[in-house]
């Protein structure tokens, strides 16, 4: 059995805390060996709460503890400089999303370190069990080559990563049209929990179409849709021989034969199932198309996805696995997300151009 993948975290806010907590729950696969923070008092707190040495600079971390890779979980304004410093130290990086805040900053980052191929982006959405199962059906050709993806779930680069990833789109120019609409909506939940406020307030919805030149995407996001259960999450994947709508699959199975099947999650812990609350697998027509790689840990889908990404980053850093989500893809997804924002603000068509990270 391989030794655990070692990693360090730069940052100490809630996202950094999530990475630390997941590693603590999977010690046979992941080992947090250090942290980097800006202030001495923060270093003392992180060292105590995470039980790891804490340092005040990436250079000190690398001199004292050289992990397989480093996760950066810091504000996007300072992230590019930090990623560059780590790459210059020869350390593989898993950078928080997005890799930079705007197109000039991404171009500067790519010019500085893109050719080193030492950076992955911590984009987890396609690793959610349901999305991974849908992507597997697409890979198997169940609905034919994918032609269109509609996402109403999460925002910005996350949603774009789902569209591009399922379509298999590359780095070609993308034509974007977008509009925003405001309507009253009760917002009963946020990241902290129930708000206790049932008064409708104005909420903005952004609708955008993405033309990849033969392939298309539809982006639909309402403010706080992640937490607001009054707005459901939806995904539609259309192909030449059928479509996937959430967990329902319709396809042409043969001459004069259209079949409708479902993606079925085996979820433990309901009723008299006493095996603990856990996702077991997702099946399609009696065949498992996704299996939870961390059974017994009672992970939520978000935890499964992020832990899958951390393990994949560790395998990549040791040359034991493929790159899970390269910097080039992270930059391209952020470029398209910025184009959505620009098109929504201006009401005009926006066309992304050829960028250096898309060069062969």
N, C-alpha and C positions, 0 to 999 in steps of 0.2 A: 504494500500500500504506500502511495506517495506521501511525502511529508506535507503538512499543511502549507498552503500558499501564504506567504508573509506580506503584509502591507502596512502602510502608515497613512495617517489622515492629516491633511492640512486644513485647519478650521475646527470650530467647536460648537457651532450652532446646531439647530435641530436636525438638519440633514446629515451633518457629520456624526451626530449622536446616533442616528439610525444605522449608519454603516457600522459603528462600534458595537451596537446592540446585536446586530445580526451576526457579526463575527463571534461574539461571546456565546451565541447559541449553537454555533457549528465549529467547535474547536478542532475537530478532526480534519476539517477542510480549509479553515481560514484562521490565521493568527495575526491579530493586531499587535504590532511590535513597537509602535511609536506614534507620536503626534507632534505637529508643529502649530504653535499659536504665536500671537504677536506680543502679549504682555506677560511678564513674570507671574502675576497673580493668576492669570488664566492657566498658565503652565502648571502651577501647583494644583489647581482645581481639577484639570484634565488628568494629570498624573494620578491623583487620588481616586477619581471616579472611574477612570478607565483601566487603572492598574497597569499603565505603561509609562515609559520615560517620555517626557514632553520637552521639546526644544523650541528655541526662539527663531530658528532659521532653517531652511532646507539644507544648507551646507552642513550645519551641525548635525542634523538628522543623518545625513548620508555618511558623515565621518564616524558616527557612533553606531548607527544601526542601518545597514543597507538592506532594505526590504526588496522583495520581488517587484513590487510596484507601489506607487503612491496615489492615493485618492485626493484630489483637490475639491474641497467643499467650501468655497469662499465667494464673495460677491463677484459678479461678472466684470466689474470695472478693474479689479486687480488680478483676475484669473489668468489672462494671457501672459503677464510678466512672470507670474509664479510658475506656470507650465513651462515657459521658456527656460527659466532658471533650473528646473528639475531635469529637463531634457539635456541641457548643457552639462549637467552632472552625470549624464548617462543613465538616468533612472526612467523606466517605463512609467507612464502616467495614465490614470483613469480620471479624466477631468469632468467635473460637474457640468451640467447643461445650462445654457449653451456655452461653447468654447470661448465666445467673445460677444460683446453686446451689439456690434454693428459690423457692416461689411468692411470698412477700412481696417478695423481692428482685426478681423479674421484674416484679411489679406496680409497684414503685417505679421500676424502669428504664423501663418503658413510660410511666408518668406523666411522667417527665422528658423523654424524647426520642422516644417512639413516633410521635407525630404528625409528626415531621420526615422520616420515611421515608428516613433516611440510613444504615440499618444492615441488612446481610445477615449470615447465619450460615454459618460454614464447614462445612456438612454435605455430605459428598461421596458417601455410599453409593449413592444412586440414579444417580450418574454413572459407577459402575463399568460396564464394557462389557456384562457379562451382564445386570445389572439394567436398564440403559438399553435393551437389546434387548427384554427382557420388557415394560418399560413401553411401548415402541413398539408391540408386538403388542396390548397392552390399548388403546392409543390408536386403533389401526386397527379395533378391534372384533372381533378374531379369535375371542375366547372370549365375546363379548357383554359387556354391562356388568359390571364386576367387583363381586363381592359379598363376598369373603372373601380375606384374605391371611394366610398362616402363615409366620413367620420364625424360623428357628433358625440364627443366624449371628453377630450381634453384639449388643451389650447396650444397654439403656436407651433414650435419646433417638434413637440411631442406628437401632435396630430399629423404633422407633415412627415415625420419619420414613419408613422404607420402607413400613410398613403404610399410613399416612395418604396418602403420595404416590401409591402405586399405586391405592388405592381412590378417590382424589380427595375424601377426607373433609375437612370444614370444621372449624368451631369449636364444634360442638354438644356438649352434655354427653356424656360417655363413662362407661359403667358398667364397672368393672374388678373381676374376681375373680382372685386369685393365691394360689399355694402354693409352698413350697420343699421340696425333697427332697434328702437327703444320701446319697451312695453312694461307695464307694471307686473311685478312678480314678488310673491312672498319669499323670503330667504331665511328659512327656519334653522339652518345649520351652517356652521363654518368650521375651520380647522380646530377651534377650541371646543366645539360641541353645539348643543342647542342654544339658540339666541334668545328664546322666549319672546320674540317679536313676530307677530303674525300680520303686521301691516304691510301691504304691497308697496314696493319701492321700484323706481325705474331700474331696469336691467337691460344691458346692451347685448344684442345678438349680432355676431359677425358671420356673414355668409360669403364664401369665396369659391370660385371655380378655378381649377388648376389644369391647364392644358399642357401636357408633356409632349405634344406632337404625336397624336395617335392614341395616347393613354390619357386618362383624365381623373381628376379628384374633385370631391366636393367637401368643403370645410364648413362646419356649422358648430359654433360655440357660443354659449350664453354665459354671462358673468357668473362665476362661482359654480359652474356646472359640475365641477368635481365633487362638491359637498352637498349641493342642493338636490335632494331626492324628489323634488317636484319636477325635475327635468331629467328624463331617463338618458342613458347612454346608448348609442346605436352605431352599428357598423354594417355596411353593405359592401360586398365584394362581388363584382359582376365579371363574368367571363364569357367566352364565345359559346359555351355549352350549358350555361346555367348561372346561378348566383347563390351567394351565402348572405342571408339576412339575419344578423345576430347568430342564433343557434340553429336556424332552419336552412337546409340545403336543398335547392331544386336543381335538377340537371337532366339532360337528355341521356338516357342510359342505353338507347338502341332505337331501331326503327319503330316509330309509333309509340315510344315508351318514355314518358316523363315521370321521374320518381321524386318524391319528397321525403327527406330523411332529416334526422336531428343529430346535432352534437349533444352527447349526454354526459354530464359530469357525475362521476361517482363520488358523492360527498358523504363522508362518514360522520356519525354523531347524531343523526336524526332518529327520532322515535326510539325504538329499542335497540338500535345499533350502539353498542357500548364500547366501541374501539377508539373513542375519543374523536373530537371534532377535527376533521382533516380532509383536504382534497386528496383523493386517491389517483384518479385518472380521468381522461375524457375520451369517449369512444364515438365511433361513427360506423353505423351499420355492423355492429358487433365486433369491430376491430379497434383496439386502443391506438389513438393518434397522438395522445400526449399523456405522459406519466409524470407525476410530481417527483422531482429528483430529491426531495427532502422529506420523505414520509416520517410521520411521528413528531414533527416539530410544531404542528398546528399553525403553520404560517398562513397569513392572509395572502391574497394574490400579489399585492405589492411587495411583500417580503420575499415570496418565491421568486419574483422577477429580479429584484435587486440582488438577492443572494446568487441566483443563476449568473447574473452579470459579473459579480465579484469573482466567482469561481472561474468563469470563462476568461476574465482578465488575468487571473493568476496563471492559467494554463498558457495563454498567449505570451505572457511575460517570460515564461520558462521555455518557450518554443515547443510547447506540448499541444497547442491547439490553435485554431484560426483566430484572426482578429475579430472580436465580437462586434465592434461598431467604430470603425476608424475615424480619425479626425476629419478626413475629407468628407465623409457622409454627414458628420455633425455640422460642418461648415455649410454644406449644401442645404441641409434641412433648415438651418437658421436663416440662410439667404432667402429661401422661399417664404419662411414665416415673416421676415422683414418686408418682403414684397406684398404679402397679404395686408400687413399693417399700412403700408404706403398706399395701396390701392383703395383700402377702406377709407383712409383719411382724405384722399384726393377725389375718389369717384372715377378715376381714370385707369385705363389698362396699364399694367406694369409688366415688363418683360425682363426676366433675369438674363444676364449675359454669361459668356464663357468665363470661368474663373480658374485661377492657377491650380487649385486643388482638384479640378476635373481633368487636367491634362493627362494623357496616357503615360 
